[in-house]
Amino acid sequence: MLEDGFGREVTGVRVSLTDRCNFDCVYCHNEGLGDTRGPMAARDHEMSADDVVRFLEVVEGFGVDAVKFTGGEPMLRDDLEEIVRRTPDSMEVSLTTNGTFLPGRAEDLVEAGVERVNVSQDALDADAFKAVTQSGAYEQVIEGVKAAVEAGLDPVKLNMVLFEQTKGYVPEMVDYVAENDGLQLQLIEFMPELVGKPEWAVDVEKVHDWLEGEADRVEVREMHDRKRYWVDGGMVEIVDPVGNEEFCANCHRVRVTHEGYLKGCLNRNDDLRSMGEMSREEIASAFRETVANRVPYYGEYMVRDGEGGWTVNEEYLDAPRDADAPVVADD
């Protein structure tokens, strides 16, 4: 299993299948690009099914045992089921989606091998939902969540981005997952540096405090030091990377863009390695390099700029690296 210079084993990959999305969420840094008429074949700039499977087969050899397919909206690919079906059997397969195409496809995805799904849902009111997502697909999402649960994807995690426009909807979302078997809620901290809207950020600690007061019990996940709150039988988890030093310190994933670029971190784009027409041996070499060059994000690679935002720490980038740092660890 590969290990980066900070002792983090890479056990999972996140693979974007497309940058196209039928939503235009106001908080997203990559809104609604491309042809979104419905599921279709891979576009010229997107990895083919063969490209994706070849990459997964290579990294399986490094002990990677989990893949999450993302987008854009990954269900805009009509070959998604094929990709899942061809994913190595040793890998757990999960999916992040806005849910609009789950009705009619959830059962096929489960049959193909999807084991878990996260569905983006930022509100429980059609008008509020439309204001955030710029989409009138609220009913389709509700039906998609139901279809996922009925297909056996239990639990279905609802992803809700926590920022100024959604913070008031948190109590009803907490009640919603408590009242509906098979659902859990992930409150995802808004990352203002991605869209340049620092005024949209909320005090996540206040949300933690409120949940702690409501919760029957609280658990702490070792991975990322994330807290889970159990409220009236429903589970709520906060994904809070910005001020959480443990978050990036416990990241075990490498990402792949829809164009086939390897990257060590969601928020870095200066370390991209194109797999292009690479052979399997070349992909393996590029993967090793990507893992070896991973850096921590908040606090070291990125630092506060004095105005409430984040900036690249040039001193960190210029600092000598330990060329002898181990990149391979025994599984």
DRENVEXPA-960916 format. One record per residue: x, y, z of N, C-alpha, C in turn; residue in one letter. Coordinates in steps of 0.05 Angstrom, whole numbers, plus 32768, in hexadecimal, padded with zeros to 4 digits. Atoms other than C-alpha are relative to their C-alpha. Example, Ala and Ser with C-alpha at 12.3 -4.5 7.8 and 13.67 -1.06 7.14 Angstrom:
BEGIN
80127FE8800080F67FA6809C801280188000a
7FF07FE87FFF81117FEB808F7FF18016800Es
END
This chain:
BEGIN
80117FE88000800080008000801280198000m
7FF07FE88001801B80457FEE7FFB80128018l
80027FEE7FEA802980768025800E801A7FF8e
7FF37FE78007803880C0801C801580098014d
7FEB7FF77FEF806E80E9803D7FF88008801Cg
800A7FF97FE6804180F880787FF37FE8800Ef
800980187FF3803280B080897FE47FF77FFAg
801C800680067FED80AD80697FFF7FEB7FEAr
8004801580147FDD806C80467FE880087FEDe
80167FFB80137FB3807480077FF07FE77FFBv
8011801880017F7A8043800B7FE880047FEEt
80177FFB80117F4680657FDF800580157FEBg
7FFE7FEC80157F3C808E7FA07FE4800B7FFBv
80197FF280097F0680C07F8B800480067FE2r
7FFE7FFD801D7EFA80BE7F407FE980107FF5v
80157FEF800D7ED480F67F1D7FFC7FF57FE4s
8007800B801A7EB080DA7EE07FF880167FECl
80087FEA80127E99811D7EC48000801A8010t
80037FE67FF37E9981687ED27FE4800B7FFAd
801B7FF780077E52816D7EB67FED7FFC8018r
801380027FEA7E1A81797EE87FE6800E7FF8c
801A7FF480067DCF81867EE17FF780138016n
80047FEC7FEC7DD281B17F20801480177FFCf
7FEF7FE980027DF181F67F268002800C801Cd
80007FF87FE37DFC81F97F72801180198005c
7FF37FE67FFD7E10823E7F8A801A7FFE800Fv
7FE780047FF07E4782227FB880157FF17FF1y
7FED8012800E7E6881F67F83801480107FF0c
7FEB7FF3800F7EAA82087F6380017FF77FE3h
7FFF800B801B7E9981E37F237FE47FFC7FF6n
801D800280037E5181F37F147FF77FF87FE3e
8011800580177E2581D37EDF800D80027FE5g
7FF27FFE80197E5781CA7EA77FF67FEB7FECl
8003801480157E4C81A87E647FE37FF87FFAg
801A800A800A7E1381817E457FF37FF08016d
800D800D7FE97DE2816E7E7C7FE47FF67FF9t
801B800880087DA681567E547FF87FE5800Cr
8006801A7FF47DAB81117E7380187FED7FFDg
7FEA801380027DD780D37E7A80087FFB7FE3p
7FF68004801B7E0380CB7E3D801C7FF48002m
7FE5800B80017E4580AE7E27801580148009a
7FEB7FEE7FF87E8780CB7E3F800680147FEAa
7FF87FEB80137E99810D7E1E801D7FFC7FFAr
7FE4800380097EDB81147DFA801480078016d
7FED7FF77FEC7EFC81367E367FFE7FEF801Ah
800380107FE87EE581017E68800D7FE47FFCe
7FF5801B80017F0680BF7E797FEB7FEC7FF6m
8012801680097EE780837E567FFE7FEC8017s
800380167FED7ECF80477E7D801A7FF08001a
7FE7800F80017F0E80237E678016800E800Fd
7FEC7FF07FF17F3A805C7E827FFC7FFD801Ed
800680017FE37F17805A7EC680087FE4800Bv
7FFB801B7FF77F1B800E7ECC801E7FFA8000v
7FE3800680017F64800B7EB7800E800D8018r
7FF47FF37FE97F76803E7EED7FF97FF1801Af
8007800E7FE87F4F80187F22800E7FE58003l
7FF2801A80007F6F7FD67F0F801E80058008e
7FE47FFA7FF87FB47FF77F1780028005801Dv
7FFE7FF87FE47FA780167F5B7FF77FEA8013v
800680177FF07F887FD67F7480197FF28009e
7FE6800D7FF97FCF7FBB7F72800F800E8016g
7FF37FF27FEA7FE37FF07FA57FEF7FFE8019f
801080047FE77FAE7FD97FD77FE980138002g
80177FEE80007F7A800E7FC57FE77FEE8000v
801880127FFD7F387FEE7FDD7FE6800E7FFFd
801A7FF180017F0480257FD4800280157FEAa
80037FEB80147EED80527F9B7FE5800D8003v
80197FF080007EBA808A7F9D7FFF800E7FE5k
80047FF280197E9F80A17F5A7FF1801A8004f
800B7FE57FFC7E8F80EB7F577FFD800E7FE5t
80017FF080187E8481237F25800B801B8005g
80198000800C7E6881547F147FEB7FEC800Ag
801480147FFA7E2D81257F1380077FE67FF2e
7FF78018800D7E4780DF7F067FEB7FF07FF1p
8015800E800E7E0380C57EF27FF8800B7FE5m
80027FF7801B7E0780EF7EB4800F7FEF7FECl
7FF3801480117E3380B77E9B7FEE7FE87FFDr
8011801780037E0980817E7C800E7FE58002d
7FF080197FFC7E42804F7E8580087FFD801Dd
7FF880027FE47E4580587ED07FFD7FE4800Bl
8004801C7FF67E2780137EDE80167FEE7FF5e
7FEB8010800C7E5A7FF57EAE801B8004800Fe
7FE77FFA7FF17E9480187ED27FFF7FF3801Bi
8002800D7FE57E7B80007F1680037FE27FFDv
7FFF801D80047E727FB97EFC801C7FF77FFBr
7FE5800780077EB97FB97EE2801580088015r
7FEE7FF87FEB7ED87FD67F21800A7FE6800Et
7FF680187FF27F067FA37F447FEF7FF88018p
8011800A7FEA7EDF7F777F74800A8006801Bd
7FF47FFA7FE57F0F7F887FAD7FF9801C800As
80057FE47FF87EF87FD17FAD7FE380048008m
801A7FF67FF97EBD7FED7FD27FF980187FEEe
80087FEC80137E9680197FA27FEA8012800Cv
80147FED7FF77E7180587FB77FFC80167FECs
80087FEC80157E5180927F927FF68019800El
800C7FE77FF77E4380DB7F9E7FF0800C7FE9t
80127FF880167E0880F57F767FEC8015800Bt
80157FEF7FF77DD2812A7F777FE57FF28001n
801880117FFC7D9F80F27F737FEB80017FEBg
80167FFD80137D7681087F387FFC7FE87FEDt
8002801780127D8680CA7F0F7FFE7FE5800Ff
800280197FF17D8080977F487FE67FF17FFBl
8018800F80077D3780877F3980057FF27FE5p
7FFC800F80187D3C80507F06801C7FF47FFCg
7FE5800B80037D8680447F0E800C7FF5801Ar
7FF580097FE67D9180377F5980047FE28001a
7FFE801D7FFF7D837FED7F5380167FF57FEEe
7FEA800980127DB17FE57F17801B8006800Bd
7FE77FF97FF47DE880097F3C80087FED8016l
7FFB80137FEA7DE17FDC7F7880087FE57FF4v
7FFA8019800D7DE17F9F7F4B801C80007FF4e
7FE57FFE800C7E207FB97F29801680008015a
7FEC80017FEB7E437FC07F6C800380188012g
7FFF7FE97FEE7E3680047F8C7FF77FF8801Cv
800680087FE57E367FFB7FD77FF680178012e
80097FE97FF07E2C80427FF27FFC80187FEDr
80057FE980107E1180837FD77FFC80198012v
80057FE67FF47E1380CC7FEC7FEF80117FEDn
80127FF080117DDB80F97FD28000801D800Av
80007FE37FF97DE181457FD17FE380098004s
801B7FF57FFA7DA481637FF3800380168014q
7FFB7FE97FEF7DA881A9800F7FE8800C800Ed
80187FF57FF47D6081B680237FE97FEC7FFCa
8018801180027D1C8195802D7FE8800F7FF6l
80157FEF800B7CF481CB800B800780057FE3d
7FF97FFD801D7CEF81D07FBF800B801B7FF9a
7FF67FE580077CF9821B7FBD801C8005800Bd
7FE67FFD7FF47D33821A7FED80157FF07FF1a
7FEE8012800F7D5281E07FC78008800D7FE6f
7FFA7FF380197D4C82067F86801280188003k
7FEF7FE97FFC7D6C82447FA3801D7FF98003a
7FE480087FFC7DAA821D7FB6800B7FF17FE8v
7FF6801180157DAF81EC7F7C7FFB800B7FE4t
80087FF5801A7D9182177F447FF47FEA7FEFq
800D8017800D7D6981D97F337FE47FFC800As
801C80067FF87D2081C77F347FFC7FE28004g
8001801E7FFF7D30817D7F3F7FFC7FF6801Da
800380087FE47D1C817A7F897FF27FE58002y
800F80197FFD7CE881437F80800F7FE87FF6e
7FF08016800A7D1781197F5680157FF78015q
7FEC80067FEC7D4B811D7F8D7FF37FF08017v
800F800E7FEB7D1881087FC27FFA7FE37FF8i
8006801B800B7D0380CD7F96801A7FF07FFDe
7FE7800D80037D4C80BD7F89800A7FF5801Ag
7FF880097FE67D5B80B87FD37FF07FE78008v
801180177FF97D2080897FDD80087FE87FEFk
7FF8801680127D36805F7FA180197FF3800Aa
7FE7800B7FF67D7B80587FBE7FFD7FEF8019a
8005800F7FE87D62804180027FF27FE57FF9v
800F801880087D3180107FE180127FEC7FF2e
7FEE8012800F7D6A7FF47FB680147FF38013a
7FEE800D7FEC7D907FE27FF6801880108006g
7FE97FEF7FF97DC1801C7FFA7FFA800D801Bl
80077FF87FE57DBB80238045801A80008011d
800F7FE780017DCD80548060800780107FE7p
7FFC7FEB80147DC5808A802C80088019800Fv
7FF77FE87FF27DED80C680427FF880197FEFk
80077FE7800C7DD0810A8032801580158005l
7FEC7FEC7FFE7E05813E80247FF4801C7FFFn
800B7FE57FFF7DF281848039801780148006m
7FEB7FED7FFD7E2381BD802F7FF780158014v
80087FEE7FEA7E2281E9806D800B801C7FFBl
7FF87FE480047E248233805D7FE880128005f
80147FED7FF77DFB827280677FE47FF97FF5e
801B8005800C7DC2825D80387FF47FE6800Aq
800C801A7FF77DB98218805780007FFC801Et
7FFD80057FE37DCA821F80A17FE57FFF800Ek
801A80007FF47D81822D80B27FF07FE77FFBg
800E801880067D6C81EB8094800A7FE7800Fy
7FF480177FF27D9781C080C17FED7FF18012v
8012800F7FEE7D6381B080F77FED7FEE7FF2p
80138011800E7D30819680C5800D7FE97FF2e
7FF18016800D7D65816D80A180077FEB8015m
7FFA80137FEA7D79814E80E47FE77FF08007v
8019800E7FFA7D30813D80F27FFA7FEC7FE9d
8006801080187D29812180AB800E7FE58001y
7FF1801980007D6080EE80B27FF87FEF8018v
8009800F7FE97D4780DB80F77FE67FF17FFBa
801A800B80057D0280CD80DC7FFF7FEC7FE9e
8000801180187D1780A6809E80177FEB8002n
7FEC80157FFE7D3A806380A680117FFF7FE6d
7FEE800380167D77805A807A800E80197FF7g
7FF47FE780077D8B80A380788014800A8016l
7FEE7FF27FEE7DC680C780978006801B7FF4q
7FFB7FE580097DDB81108092801E80078003l
7FE57FF57FFF7E20812D80817FFE801E7FFBq
7FFF7FE480037E278177808D801D80077FF8l
7FE67FFB800B7E61818E80628007801D8001i
7FF77FE57FFC7E8781CC80758005800E7FE5e
7FFB7FEF80187E868202803F801D80098000f
7FE47FF980037ECC820F8024800180197FEFm
80037FE7800F7ECC82598011801680057FEBp
7FEA7FFA80137F0F82587FED7FFA7FF47FE5e
8006800D80197EF0822C7FB77FEF80127FEEl
80117FEF80107EBD82607FA08002801E8007v
7FFB7FE37FFA7ED682A17FBF7FE9800E800Eg
80177FF47FF17E9B82AD7FEE80047FFC801Ek
7FFB80047FE37EB882B180357FE980088011p
80167FF77FF07E7A82D5804D7FEA7FEA8002e
801480157FFE7E528295804280077FEB8015w
7FF780147FEC7E7A826D80757FF08004801Aa
800D7FFF7FE67E58825C80B780127FF58015v
7FF0800A7FE97E74824D80FC7FF87FE38005d
8006801D7FFD7E77820180FA7FFF7FF7801Dv
800080087FE47E8681FD81447FE58004800De
801B7FFC7FF57E41821A81537FEE7FE97FF8k
8010801780097E2281E2812A80077FE78010v
7FF880167FEF7E4B81AF81507FF38003801Ch
800B7FFC7FE57E3481CE81927FE27FFA8000d
801D800480017DEB81CD817D7FFA7FE27FFEw
8004801D80037DEF8184816680067FF1801Al
7FF9800E7FE77E12817081A77FE980038014e
80167FFC7FEE7DD8818E81CD7FE77FF07FF9g
8017800F800A7DA5816881A380057FE28001e
7FF9801C80057DCA8126819F7FFB7FEE8018a
800280157FEC7DBB80E681C5801B7FF58007d
7FE580087FFC7E0380D281BC8012800B7FEAr
7FEC7FF580137E4280EA819980177FED7FFDv
7FEA801180067E7780C08177801580117FF1e
7FEA7FF380107EBB80D5815A800C7FEC7FEEv
7FF3801280137ED380B4811B801E80068000r
7FE37FFD80017F1E80A8811C8009800E7FE7e
7FF87FF480197F2380B980D37FF6801D7FFFm
80067FE480037F25810580CC7FF6800D801Ah
80097FF57FE67F12810E81167FE4800D7FFDd
801B7FF680057EC9811681017FED7FF78014r
801480077FEC7E90811781337FE67FF77FF2k
801A800A80087E5080F081297FEC80058017r
80147FFB7FEC7E128107814D7FE77FF07FFAy
8019801080037DD780D881597FE9800F800Dw
80167FF07FF77D978100815F7FE67FF17FFAv
8019800E80037D5680DA816B80027FE97FECd
7FFC801780127D73809E8146800D80077FE6g
7FF37FF880197D8E80C6810B801D80088004g
7FE47FFA7FFD7DD880CE80FE800780187FEFm
7FF77FE7800E7DF6811280EC801F80028004v
7FE37FFE7FFE7E40811B80DC8008801B7FF2e
7FF67FE8800B7E65815C80CF801B7FFB7FF3i
7FE78002800E7E9B815D809A800C801C8000v
7FF67FE47FFB7EC5819980B1801E80017FFCd
7FE3800180057F09819B808F800F801A8006p
7FF17FE680007F1981E6809480108004801Av
7FF27FFC7FE77F2B81EA80DE80087FE7800Eg
7FFB801A7FF47F3581A080EB801B7FF57FF7n
7FE5800880077F7F819080EB80027FE27FFAe
7FFF801D80047F70814680EE7FF57FF77FE6e
800E800880197F47814680AE80137FF87FEAf
7FED800780157F7E814A807B80167FED8009c
7FEC80137FF57FAE812580A97FF77FE37FFEa
800A801B80027F8180E980A27FF37FFA7FE5n
800B8004801A7F7180EE8058800F7FE97FF2c
7FF38017800D7F7E80AC80347FF77FFC7FE3h
800A8002801B7F6480BD7FEF801080107FECr
7FF57FF180177F8180D27FAC7FE980047FEDv
80167FFA80127F5480F27F7980087FFF7FE2r
7FFC8001801D7F4C80EB7F2E7FEB80127FF3v
80147FEE800E7F2C81227F037FF37FF17FE9t
800E800C80167EFB81137ECC80117FFE7FE7h
7FEE800080177F3281227E9A80177FEC8003e
7FEB80147FFC7F5F80ED7EB8801A800B800Cg
7FE97FF57FF27F8D81187EE280007FF5801Dy
7FFD80077FE47FA780FC7F248006801A8010l
7FFB7FE97FEE7FA7812E7F5E80007FF6801Dk
7FFD800A7FE57FBB81257FA67FEC800C8013g
80137FF37FEE7F8681547FC47FEB800E7FF0c
80177FF3800D7F4281707FB28007801D7FF9l
7FFC7FE380037F5A81B87FBA801B80077FF5n
7FE77FFA800E7F9D81B27F967FFC7FFB7FE2r
7FFF8005801C7FA581BA7F4C801C80057FF4n
7FE47FFC800A7FF081C57F4880107FE68000d
7FF2801A80008001817B7F4D7FF37FEC7FEDd
800E801180127FD781607F1480137FEF7FEEl
7FF1801280127FF281247EEE7FED7FF27FEDr
8012800C80147FCF81107EAE80087FE37FFAs
7FFB801C80077FC780C67EA27FFE7FFB7FE2m
80018000801D7FB580D37E597FFF7FE47FF4g
7FFE801A800D7FCA80987E2F80157FEE800Ee
7FEC800F7FF17FF6807B7E657FFB7FE28000m
8001801C7FFB800680327E6A7FFA7FFB801Ds
800580077FE47FF5800D7EAA801880068011r
7FE77FFB7FF1803E80127EC08003801E8004e
7FFE7FE37FFE803D805D7EB37FEC800B8014e
80157FF77FED7FFC80667EDA800A7FF9801Ci
7FF680087FE6801B80407F1480168013800Aa
7FEB7FED7FF98058806E7F137FF5801B8007s
800C7FE77FFA802D80AC7F107FF18000801Aa
800F80027FE6800280937F4A801480018017f
7FEC7FFE7FEB804180887F738009801C8005r
7FF77FE47FFD805880CF7F657FEB8011800De
80167FF07FF4801480EC7F767FFF7FFC801Et
800080077FE3801480C87FB98018800C800Ev
7FE77FF67FF3805C80DB7FC88000801E8004a
7FFF7FE27FFF804E81257FBB7FE7800C800Dn
80177FF57FF1800E812B7FE5800A80138016r
7FF97FEE7FEA800F816580167FE880048011v
80177FF97FF07FE4817880517FF6801B7FF5p
800C7FE8800C7FB481AF803D7FFE80178014y
80037FEA7FED7F9C81DC8075801680008014y
7FEC7FFC7FEB7FD081F880A4801D7FFD7FF7g
7FE48002800A800E81E5807B800280087FE3e
7FFF7FF8801C800381E680317FF080197FFCy
80107FE880017FCD821B803A7FFF800D801Cm
80007FF17FE77FCF825180707FED80187FFEv
80127FE97FFF7FA2828A8086800F80187FF3r
7FF47FE9800E7FAD82CA805D7FFD801A8010d
80037FE87FF07F9C82FB80957FE6800E7FFCg
801A7FF380067F59830E80767FE97FEC8001e
801580147FFD7F3282D080887FFF7FEB7FEAg
7FFF801480167F4582A9804980197FEE8003g
7FEA801380007F7A82768036801280067FE8w
7FED7FFC80157FB9827C800C80157FEA8000t
7FEB801480017FF0824D7FF5801880098010v
7FE87FFA7FEF802A824A802680197FFC7FEEn
7FE9800280128064825A7FF780187FF5800Fe
7FE9800A7FF18096824B802F7FFF7FE18001e
8003801D7FFF807A8204803380087FF47FE5y
7FFA800A801B807F81FA7FE8801E80017FFAl
7FE47FFC800580C782137FE880127FEF8013d
7FF1800F7FEC80DC81E98024800A7FE67FF4a
7FF6801A8009810981AC80167FEF7FE9800Ap
800F80177FF980E3816B801680137FE98006r
7FF080177FFA80FD812A80337FFE7FEC7FE9d
800080118018811081057FF480007FE28007a
7FFF801C7FF8811980C5801C7FE77FF7800Fd
801980087FF180D380C6803B7FF47FE77FF3a
800A8019800B80B5808180337FE680057FF1p
80197FFE800E807E807B7FFF7FF37FE57FFDv
800C801A80028071803180057FFF7FF4801Dv
8002800C7FE58057800F80447FF47FE47FFCa
800C801B800180467FC680517FE380018006d
801D80017FFC7FFD7FB7804C7FF97FF1801Ad
END
